[in-house]
Amino acid sequence: MEKQFRRVEQQADIFGHILVRSFHLLALFAIGAATVWSALQEFLGMVAAGRAEVGDILLLFIYLELGAMVGIYFMTNRMPVRFLIYVGITALTRLMIEEISKTHDADDTVLIICASILLLAVAVLILRIGSVKFPDPGPAEEYADKVKERARTRTSKK
């Protein structure tokens, strides 16, 4: 009876893993497609306007970073947090350029945006140092495979 229960439990684990992995792939394709679609719409808007401003180009860089982030997650199953910070830095830079373009003055808002960019840059530095000093032991799937192997070993011993 116990063997049957463990077999059903293992099959449920495998089915659950397939469902989670399928959802991840579907969501990644949807996010990737939305990123490409949005970037294309922005680019076509620039072509229609006959010009591209610095803010428009920075927006395309944001789409590029989002696309790279999706690609990295797709290939490695790891979320590159640094890319999210890069998106934040690029968005703040875009905001700062738009603010200076409107007011032609470096007021408190510009200083706050600069301080925010500096804070995010320091966060990237801390993440880089942390990843060198404390390397990741391996992808989550490798860990899950090890756990499953241990469970199989325990089951076969009994």
C-alpha positions in Angstrom: 0.0 0.0 0.0 2.8 2.4 0.9 4.6 1.6 -2.4 1.5 2.5 -4.3 1.1 5.7 -2.4 4.7 6.7 -3.1 4.3 5.8 -6.8 1.2 8.0 -7.0 3.0 10.8 -5.1 6.0 10.6 -7.5 3.7 10.7 -10.6 1.9 13.7 -9.1 5.3 15.4 -8.5 6.2 14.8 -12.1 2.9 16.0 -13.4 3.1 19.1 -11.2 6.6 19.8 -12.5 5.4 19.5 -16.1 2.5 21.9 -15.4 4.8 24.5 -13.7 7.4 24.2 -16.4 4.7 24.6 -19.1 3.3 27.7 -17.4 6.8 29.2 -17.2 7.4 28.6 -20.9 4.0 29.9 -21.9 4.4 33.0 -19.7 7.9 33.6 -21.1 6.7 33.5 -24.7 3.8 35.9 -23.8 6.1 38.3 -22.1 8.6 38.1 -24.9 5.9 38.6 -27.5 4.5 41.6 -25.6 8.0 43.1 -25.4 8.7 42.7 -29.1 5.2 44.0 -30.0 5.6 47.1 -27.7 9.1 47.8 -29.0 7.9 47.5 -32.6 5.0 49.9 -31.9 7.3 52.5 -30.4 9.7 52.1 -33.3 7.0 52.5 -35.9 5.8 55.6 -34.0 9.3 57.0 -34.3 9.4 56.2 -38.0 6.0 57.9 -38.5 7.1 61.0 -36.6 10.2 61.1 -38.8 12.5 61.5 -35.8 13.7 59.8 -32.6 14.5 61.7 -29.5 16.8 60.6 -26.8 13.9 59.5 -24.6 12.6 57.4 -27.4 16.0 55.7 -27.8 16.2 55.1 -24.1 12.8 53.5 -24.2 14.1 51.1 -26.9 17.0 50.3 -24.6 14.4 49.4 -21.9 12.7 47.0 -24.3 16.1 45.6 -25.2 16.9 44.9 -21.6 13.5 43.3 -21.0 14.0 41.1 -24.0 17.5 40.1 -22.7 16.1 39.4 -19.3 13.4 37.1 -20.8 16.0 35.3 -22.9 18.3 34.8 -20.0 15.5 33.4 -17.9 14.4 31.1 -20.8 17.9 29.7 -21.1 19.0 29.5 -17.5 15.8 29.5 -15.4 17.3 32.3 -13.3 15.9 35.7 -13.0 18.6 38.3 -13.6 17.8 40.9 -11.0 20.6 43.1 -12.3 18.6 43.6 -15.5 15.6 44.9 -13.6 17.9 47.4 -12.0 19.3 48.3 -15.4 15.8 48.9 -16.6 15.2 51.2 -13.5 18.4 53.1 -14.2 17.5 53.6 -17.9 13.9 54.6 -17.0 15.2 57.2 -14.4 17.7 58.5 -17.0 14.8 58.9 -19.5 12.8 60.7 -16.8 15.7 63.0 -16.0 16.2 63.9 -19.6 12.5 64.6 -20.1 12.4 66.7 -16.9 15.5 68.8 -18.0 14.0 69.2 -21.5 10.8 70.6 -19.9 12.3 73.0 -17.4 15.8 73.6 -18.7 16.8 73.7 -15.1 18.5 71.4 -12.6 16.1 71.6 -9.7 15.5 69.3 -6.7 13.7 66.7 -8.9 16.8 66.2 -11.1 18.9 65.8 -7.9 16.5 63.2 -6.5 16.6 61.3 -9.8 20.4 61.4 -9.8 20.6 60.2 -6.3 18.2 57.3 -7.2 20.4 56.4 -10.2 23.4 56.4 -7.9 21.6 54.2 -5.4 20.6 51.7 -8.1 24.2 51.7 -9.4 25.5 50.9 -5.9 22.9 48.1 -5.7 24.3 46.6 -8.9 27.8 46.8 -7.5 26.7 45.1 -4.3 25.0 42.3 -6.3 28.1 41.8 -8.4 30.4 41.6 -5.4 27.9 39.3 -3.7 27.7 37.0 -6.7 31.6 36.7 -6.8 32.0 36.2 -3.0 28.9 33.9 -2.6 28.4 32.0 -5.9 25.1 30.3 -6.6 25.5 26.5 -6.1 23.5 25.8 -9.3 20.2 26.1 -11.1 17.0 25.3 -9.2 16.3 22.3 -11.4 19.6 20.7 -10.5 18.6 21.1 -6.8 15.1 19.6 -7.5 16.7 16.7 -9.3 19.0 16.0 -6.3 16.0 16.1 -4.0 14.1 13.6 -6.2 17.1 11.3 -6.4 17.4 11.3 -2.6 13.7 10.5 -2.3 14.2 7.6 -4.8 17.2 6.3 -2.9 15.2 6.4 0.4 12.3 4.6 -1.2 14.5 1.9 -2.8 16.2 1.2 0.6 12.9 0.4 2.3 
